[in-house]
């Protein structure tokens, strides 16, 4: 199962996590996402930053640093287990505005990634720069997806805090430069209680399609095979 027994989740819309053994974690603040221009609505984001101060947009818990079980998994399977807590929120002083998101990156090596939603729901945005094609994946609690290395990927808030488990080969590498100063081809805004897809003018001629995550379960051995050799395991990658 993909549950994390070492982690207790408290709350409903606003989540807090407690661990029986403490993993190393880091957080990404509003100021950094603004400074690196990975969000679209910088004007309203700067106003919100000035008013609220430097809020945490998301936290990443490296389970393999601090929890014995996941260190052993890393040693045996070369897979890193990370949990991301993405806050619900908008980069704005109003109810309307660009929704909270993770920085986004592409892998440096041909390695896949597996995402599993532990609590609540969010979007995953995938961007294939060669094919000029994006996919907005709706991800509900208990659902998962395999991310092929050709995609840039980022998580996007749907309004509630969301908890996502990511499993990735330890040598995948993170290319953040690819989104720095430009963001993604599409960004998501909250507008009067609805979510709206907004085109980013820094990209030209991109299409977007909405798709849905599924419920997949894999053994660690199988997952290792799929993630380390994505092009041999194409059948498992739905997109």
Rosetta blueprint (number, residue, H / E / L):
1 X L
2 X L
3 X L
4 X L
5 X L
6 X L
7 X E
8 X E
9 X E
10 X E
11 X L
12 X L
13 X L
14 X L
15 X L
16 X E
17 X E
18 X E
19 X E
20 X L
21 X L
22 X L
23 X L
24 X E
25 X E
26 X E
27 X E
28 X E
29 X E
30 X H
31 X H
32 X H
33 X H
34 X H
35 X H
36 X L
37 X L
38 X L
39 X L
40 X L
41 X L
42 X H
43 X H
44 X H
45 X H
46 X H
47 X H
48 X H
49 X H
50 X H
51 X H
52 X H
53 X L
54 X L
55 X L
56 X E
57 X E
58 X E
59 X E
60 X E
61 X E
62 X E
63 X L
64 X L
65 X L
66 X L
67 X L
68 X H
69 X H
70 X H
71 X H
72 X H
73 X H
74 X H
75 X H
76 X H
77 X H
78 X L
79 X E
80 X E
81 X E
82 X E
83 X E
84 X E
85 X E
86 X E
87 X L
88 X L
89 X L
90 X E
91 X L
92 X L
93 X L
94 X L
95 X L
96 X L
97 X E
98 X E
99 X E
100 X L
101 X E
102 X L
103 X L
104 X L
105 X E
106 X E
107 X E
108 X L
109 X L
110 X L
111 X L
112 X L
113 X E
114 X E
115 X E
116 X E
117 X E
118 X E
119 X E
120 X L
121 X L
122 X E
123 X E
124 X E
125 X E
126 X E
127 X E
128 X E
129 X L
130 X L
131 X L
132 X L
133 X E
134 X E
135 X E
136 X E
137 X E
138 X E
139 X E
140 X L
141 X L
142 X L
143 X L
144 X E
145 X E
146 X E
147 X E
148 X L
149 X L
150 X L
151 X L
152 X E
153 X E
154 X E
155 X E
156 X E
157 X E
158 X L
159 X L
160 X L
161 X L
162 X E
163 X E
164 X E
165 X E
166 X E
167 X E
168 X E
169 X E
170 X L
171 X L
172 X L
173 X L
174 X E
175 X E
176 X L
177 X L
178 X L
179 X L
180 X L
181 X L
182 X L
183 X L
184 X L
185 X L
186 X E
187 X E
188 X E
189 X E
190 X E
191 X E
192 X L
193 X L
194 X E
195 X E
196 X E
197 X E
198 X E
199 X E
200 X L
201 X L
202 X L
203 X L
204 X L
205 X L
206 X L
207 X E
208 X E
209 X E
210 X E
211 X E
212 X E
213 X L
214 X E
215 X L
216 X L
217 X L
218 X L
219 X L
220 X H
221 X H
222 X H
223 X H
224 X H
225 X H
226 X H
227 X H
228 X H
229 X L
230 X L
231 X L
232 X L
233 X L
234 X H
235 X H
236 X H
237 X L
238 X L
239 X L
